[in-house]
Amino acid sequence: MNPEVSIVIPNYNGKHLLEKNLQSVLAAAGGFGSAEVIVVDDASSDGSVEWLNSVNYANLRICRLESNFGFAGACRAGASEAHAEIIYFLNTDIRTDVDFLSHLVSHFNDPNIFAVASMAYDGSGENIVSSRSGIKWKWGMPDVDRAARFDAPGASPSITLFASGGHSAYRKSMFFDMGCFDSLYSPFYWEDVDLGYRAWKRGWKIVFEPKSFVYHDHQGTIGKISRPRVLSIMRRNRFLFTWKNISDPTLLIRHVLALPFFLVIATLAGRRGVISGFFMALSSLPDVISARRKREREPLVLKDRDIFVLFDDAGYVSCPPRSDEAIYHQKEKETNN
């Protein structure tokens, strides 16, 4: 019998993190009873594969990549190897609660659910570092709104803009139909936001489940990169997301008009990551145009403005739906008729 959930862990030179956290994942998978664990080694040179082969854990499979494909490529490779329809992507620097799977799988009984995100605490388990998210328009560009980050652990499930690629479950068939995480954002950041935003445009839902939780130590690959470099990549990817996904004419005009002021203010404020990120994004413009053409062929239920209204004022809609979500169902109905 195929497993109900496949846990996919991309790994690049994370042997020390696997040694620390993998046992908790395997224990949770074993306790769940119908889950497999797949570690995708992205051409590590630190002995990760040798260590994995030596421990001989049950329900553990190793997918070894001969070349480094980055986060998006490693996730795609792991998803291709997965036997289950529900795929849970997990970073190496995360340990899991023993019941983190049991609280989220039931959401997938709704065929319109694309992904379910878990709550993430810091390594001590005392502070919430990731929960639900929304989106707002700020300085002429979309901006991820994390105002709801500090939800109480006992909160009810709610919709969220995206499911973190580091600790969330996705429906495999939809994940591949969407083209998986876009390597345009390589090496990291915004690829999960991009996927979530596009899923909402298709009329698919993403849910945040606070009863499913993990512990994130933030010691992965990103922590080895200089802070200025990380900020430049983050800024670059925000530009790339805007240019790839926003199609509303008014919003595009607002972006173009605000851009010079945004760059001037960033320069005066000494925010070099914004300027370097902008020019890094410009160098990827041919890839953005290609990605945008592919996106324009995707079936749409919601428009840009519909999504911003859905998440307006951090008024995130609870599940089951309330009247706030009427716009979603109206657009869905119009599409189906």
TAZI-V573315 format. One record per residue. N is the residue number from 0. PSI is psi as a letter, one per 40 degrees, with the letter a starting at -180 (NA if undefined). D_FIRST is the distance of its C-alpha to the first C-alpha in whole Angstrom. Layout:
{{N	PSI	D_FIRST} {N	PSI	D_FIRST}}
This chain:
{{0	h	0} {1	i	4} {2	i	7} {3	d	9} {4	h	12} {5	h	13} {6	h	16} {7	h	19} {8	h	22} {9	h	25} {10	h	27} {11	h	31} {12	f	33} {13	f	31} {14	d	31} {15	d	33} {16	d	31} {17	d	27} {18	d	29} {19	d	30} {20	d	27} {21	d	24} {22	d	24} {23	d	24} {24	d	21} {25	d	19} {26	d	20} {27	d	19} {28	d	15} {29	d	15} {30	d	17} {31	d	15} {32	d	12} {33	f	9} {34	i	11} {35	i	12} {36	h	15} {37	h	17} {38	h	21} {39	h	23} {40	h	26} {41	f	29} {42	f	31} {43	i	32} {44	e	35} {45	e	35} {46	e	33} {47	d	29} {48	d	27} {49	d	29} {50	d	28} {51	d	25} {52	d	25} {53	d	27} {54	d	25} {55	f	22} {56	i	19} {57	i	16} {58	e	13} {59	h	16} {60	i	16} {61	h	20} {62	h	21} {63	h	25} {64	h	27} {65	d	30} {66	i	32} {67	h	32} {68	e	31} {69	i	32} {70	d	29} {71	d	29} {72	d	28} {73	d	26} {74	d	23} {75	d	23} {76	d	22} {77	d	19} {78	d	18} {79	d	18} {80	e	16} {81	h	13} {82	d	10} {83	i	10} {84	d	13} {85	h	15} {86	h	16} {87	h	19} {88	h	21} {89	h	23} {90	i	27} {91	d	27} {92	f	30} {93	h	28} {94	i	27} {95	i	25} {96	i	25} {97	d	22} {98	f	21} {99	d	22} {100	d	18} {101	d	18} {102	e	22} {103	d	21} {104	d	17} {105	d	19} {106	d	21} {107	e	19} {108	d	19} {109	h	22} {110	e	21} {111	e	25} {112	h	24} {113	d	23} {114	i	23} {115	h	24} {116	i	26} {117	i	26} {118	i	30} {119	h	31} {120	i	33} {121	i	35} {122	d	35} {123	e	37} {124	e	35} {125	d	38} {126	h	39} {127	h	36} {128	e	36} {129	h	34} {130	b	33} {131	i	34} {132	i	36} {133	a	38} {134	i	40} {135	i	44} {136	h	47} {137	h	49} {138	f	51} {139	e	51} {140	i	47} {141	i	44} {142	h	43} {143	h	40} {144	h	41} {145	f	40} {146	d	42} {147	e	39} {148	d	38} {149	f	39} {150	i	38} {151	i	37} {152	d	34} {153	e	34} {154	i	34} {155	i	32} {156	i	30} {157	i	32} {158	i	32} {159	i	32} {160	d	33} {161	i	31} {162	h	28} {163	h	29} {164	e	27} {165	e	27} {166	g	25} {167	i	23} {168	i	20} {169	i	20} {170	h	18} {171	d	17} {172	d	19} {173	d	22} {174	d	22} {175	d	22} {176	d	25} {177	e	27} {178	e	27} {179	a	26} {180	h	28} {181	h	32} {182	e	33} {183	d	36} {184	e	36} {185	i	36} {186	e	36} {187	i	35} {188	h	36} {189	e	35} {190	d	32} {191	d	30} {192	d	33} {193	d	34} {194	d	30} {195	d	30} {196	d	34} {197	d	33} {198	d	30} {199	d	32} {200	d	34} {201	e	32} {202	e	31} {203	i	28} {204	i	28} {205	h	28} {206	i	27} {207	h	29} {208	h	27} {209	e	29} {210	e	27} {211	h	25} {212	i	27} {213	i	27} {214	h	30} {215	h	32} {216	e	34} {217	f	35} {218	e	36} {219	a	34} {220	d	35} {221	d	37} {222	e	39} {223	e	40} {224	i	42} {225	i	46} {226	d	46} {227	d	48} {228	d	46} {229	d	43} {230	d	45} {231	d	46} {232	d	42} {233	d	42} {234	d	45} {235	d	44} {236	d	41} {237	d	42} {238	d	45} {239	d	42} {240	d	40} {241	d	43} {242	d	44} {243	d	41} {244	d	40} {245	h	43} {246	e	44} {247	h	46} {248	d	50} {249	d	52} {250	d	49} {251	d	50} {252	d	53} {253	d	53} {254	d	51} {255	d	54} {256	d	57} {257	d	55} {258	d	54} {259	d	58} {260	d	58} {261	d	55} {262	d	56} {263	d	59} {264	d	59} {265	d	56} {266	d	58} {267	d	61} {268	e	59} {269	f	58} {270	g	54} {271	d	54} {272	d	50} {273	d	50} {274	d	53} {275	d	51} {276	d	48} {277	d	49} {278	d	51} {279	d	47} {280	d	46} {281	d	49} {282	e	48} {283	e	44} {284	d	46} {285	d	45} {286	d	41} {287	d	42} {288	d	43} {289	d	41} {290	d	38} {291	d	40} {292	d	40} {293	d	36} {294	d	36} {295	e	39} {296	e	37} {297	i	34} {298	h	34} {299	h	36} {300	d	36} {301	i	38} {302	i	40} {303	d	42} {304	d	44} {305	d	41} {306	d	39} {307	d	42} {308	d	43} {309	d	40} {310	f	40} {311	h	44} {312	f	46} {313	f	42} {314	g	42} {315	h	38} {316	h	37} {317	i	35} {318	h	32} {319	i	32} {320	i	34} {321	a	38} {322	d	41} {323	d	41} {324	e	38} {325	d	40} {326	d	40} {327	d	37} {328	d	36} {329	d	40} {330	d	39} {331	d	35} {332	d	37} {333	d	39} {334	d	37} {335	d	35} {336	NA	38}}
